[in-house]
């Protein structure tokens, strides 16, 4: 049931725990497979039950001699799902840096992956985007593992019931004001009940196809500047940009993808600037250009740096030195 077991035995693991069925099943599967780990739980303060979930996490950690990190999030006023994701991943990555974890584990399962695929398909996406979540993803300074990605939710619940293991149901998971819940009820769950094995095989084939279609890019970083050499395939380059931005908490829209196909420099969500420059692609926080001295302006002109990227570079002398060495 558990993927990447040997790799997880060699890494220092932090498990994103919620006390729900998925992460509770992963918790006990890790124990059964003698994989060491600690846990982290985020309380958004929206439900009375969340206090019980935190208490359960702390109880399990004490029982099995694990560290349990708890983050009480501030109130989220709008765009809850996106902001909640950013809050928890910011906290996860803070812990990873402070405690030298090398792996983050999440309990995403087959249903989550299929749900994502259907939603992307309805928005408009290519084969690479439809494959969605991967079992192993390299992030900045750690590896993200999803050891249950080939397992259906029904199998996880059966495991918990057989073992008589306590877990909590989050009532927000049935609230259809969230689009993912509507997709789950109307499409994902019925199709998985009928065609689970075929869906598993389809994802395996799609993963193989993407591996041949998309050239893997090695992304380098210098402070907040990320860069990589172009593959001379817009499809592969945009896929690499998309993966990097997801690791930073930004999900590109269909409109943003379309702009990247035709423009040499694109500002995404007023947060990131993507600049195509001959053999390289640069990704940086978007900073509005302030007054710049003549020497800096001339240097940018000689290097042919897009004006939208200059605002960030004016604040990062180390990145300017790097670009000078790459482009001259």
JOCOR-V310176 format. One record per pair of residues at least 4 apart in sequence whose C-alpha atoms are under 7 Angstrom apart, sorted by the first residue. I is the first residue (numbers start at 1). J is the second residue. If there is no record, write none. Layout:
# JOCOR-V310176
i: [I:I]
j: [J:J]
This chain:
# JOCOR-V310176
i: [1:1:2:2:3:3:4:4:5:6:7:8:9:9:11:11:12:12:12:12:13:13:13:13:13:13:13:13:14:14:14:14:14:14:14:15:15:15:15:15:15:15:16:16:16:16:16:17:17:17:17:18:18:18:19:19:19:19:19:19:20:20:20:20:20:21:21:21:21:22:22:22:23:23:24:24:25:25:25:26:26:27:28:29:30:30:31:38:38:38:39:39:39:40:40:40:41:41:41:41:42:42:42:42:42:43:43:43:43:44:44:44:45:49:50:51:52:53:54:55:56:57:58:58:59:60:61:61:61:61:62:76:79:80:81:82:83:84:85:86:86:87:88:89:90:91:92:93:94:95:96:96:97:102:102:103:103:103:103:104:104:104:105:105:105:106:106:107:107:108:108:108:108:109:109:109:109:109:109:109:110:110:110:110:110:111:111:111:111:112:113:113:113:114:114:115:115:115:115:116:116:117:117:117:117:118:119:120:120:120:121:121:125:125:126:127:127:128:131:131:131:135:135:135:135:136:136:136:136:137:137:137:138:138:138:139:139:139:150:151:152:153:154:155:156:157:158:159:160:160:161:173:174:175:176:176:178:179:180:181:182:183:183:184:184:185:187:188:189:190:191:192:195:196:197:198:199:200:201:202:203:204:205:206:207:208:209:210:214:215:217:217:218:219:219:219:220:220:220:221:221:221:222:222:224:225:225:225:226:226:226:227:227:227:227:228:228:228:229:229:229:230:230:230:230:231:231:233:234:234:235:236:237:238:239:240:241:242:242:243:244:245:245:245:246:246:252:252:253:254:255:256:256:257:259:259:260:264:264:265:265:265:265:265:266:266:266:267:267:267:267:268:268:270:271:271:272:272:272:272:273:273:273:273:273:273:274:274:274:275:275:275:275:276:276:276:277:285:286:287:287:288:289:289:290:292:292:293:294:295:296:297:298:299:300:300:301:303:305:305:306:309:310:312:313:313:313:316:317:318:319:320:321:322:323:324]
j: [148:151:147:148:147:148:8:147:9:10:11:35:35:36:102:103:37:101:102:103:36:37:38:101:102:103:104:105:37:38:39:101:103:104:105:37:38:39:40:104:105:106:39:40:41:105:106:23:39:40:41:23:41:53:23:24:53:57:167:168:24:167:168:169:170:25:157:167:168:26:107:156:27:107:28:167:29:156:160:30:107:31:32:33:34:35:35:66:67:68:67:68:69:68:69:70:54:69:70:71:70:71:72:73:88:50:71:72:73:72:73:74:50:53:54:55:56:57:58:59:60:61:62:68:63:64:65:66:67:68:66:80:83:84:85:86:87:88:89:90:249:91:92:93:94:95:96:97:98:99:100:101:101:142:143:142:143:144:145:143:144:145:144:145:146:145:146:146:148:112:146:148:149:113:148:149:150:151:152:153:114:149:150:151:152:115:152:153:188:116:117:132:133:118:188:119:183:184:188:120:132:121:130:131:132:122:123:124:125:130:125:130:129:130:130:131:210:210:203:206:207:145:146:147:149:143:144:145:146:143:144:145:142:143:144:143:144:247:200:155:156:157:158:159:160:161:162:163:164:165:165:181:181:181:181:182:182:183:184:185:186:187:188:188:189:189:191:192:193:194:195:196:199:200:201:202:203:204:205:206:207:208:209:210:211:212:213:214:236:236:228:240:228:226:227:228:226:227:228:225:226:227:226:319:284:283:284:319:282:283:284:280:281:282:283:280:281:282:279:280:281:237:279:280:281:236:237:237:238:261:239:240:241:242:243:244:245:246:252:247:248:249:250:251:250:251:256:257:257:258:259:260:268:261:263:266:266:275:276:273:274:275:276:306:273:274:275:272:273:274:286:272:273:286:285:286:283:284:285:286:283:284:285:286:308:309:282:283:284:281:282:283:306:280:281:282:281:312:312:311:312:311:310:311:311:296:297:297:298:299:300:301:302:303:304:305:305:327:309:310:310:313:314:316:317:319:320:320:321:322:323:324:325:326:327:328]
